[in-house]
């Protein structure tokens, strides 16, 4: 994985992935300034993480991740390679299995296959990683997503066989290997994704991504690219309201459950809390796991900000709609 300023979640992701049976995590730190580098250095000292550094901020994800994916094969003889972000937690659908056990029962003949990605959402916070707070699978209809400034649910991720000439596309969702199908249903996997963990995290992520794309004009993100849409909202001074609009109020969750728009799933939170006794670096995990690590947005403030955000997003859709 390639990371930048993910100190609120990266230790949890590393501990989870190692606990799921990964032999090694190869990480490139993209000149983080929030403490992420120091966390990664601590894990590198355990030799369970191989740490590299890339100081350029030009959104060169495809090039960097492709290099790490190739290294996984050429230097470490990996059978399977998982290209993940710091906010992505890969796990079998059957939670009695680990990722390693699922992959051991998956034929290498498949070459590459996809895993569904589900966003975990919940009430907002000004800061914090969201573990213990973001326990709701987001199944909102696409029409509702459009109303809160989101284009679509996440694109599936790709797991691939180790290959020395693999190419990983920008975003980690596609690779150059031709897929020969999907694993059997009993060993299927999915990704828990925590994209909007707090206002502090989202603002940092949006500014970092927007400036990186501006620094690399050769990249042409889609007009629907969520990061660039949020960067435009940030520059308009409306990103915080948009964040509060996209995070459901407690009332919205309560009303949305019977409609199938939200599904409670506390597995990831309980799993991460339960890792404390077998974590590689318990102190790093403890620093980010648990709702007491968050600074929640008060309900009244959330509802007022979300209402303002919805009004502005509606106006913005009309202003930017094609003629």
Order of alpha helices (4+ residues) and beta strands (2+ residues): beta-alpha-beta-alpha-beta-alpha-beta-beta-alpha-beta-beta-beta-alpha-beta-beta-alpha-alpha-alpha-alpha-beta-alpha-alpha-beta-alpha
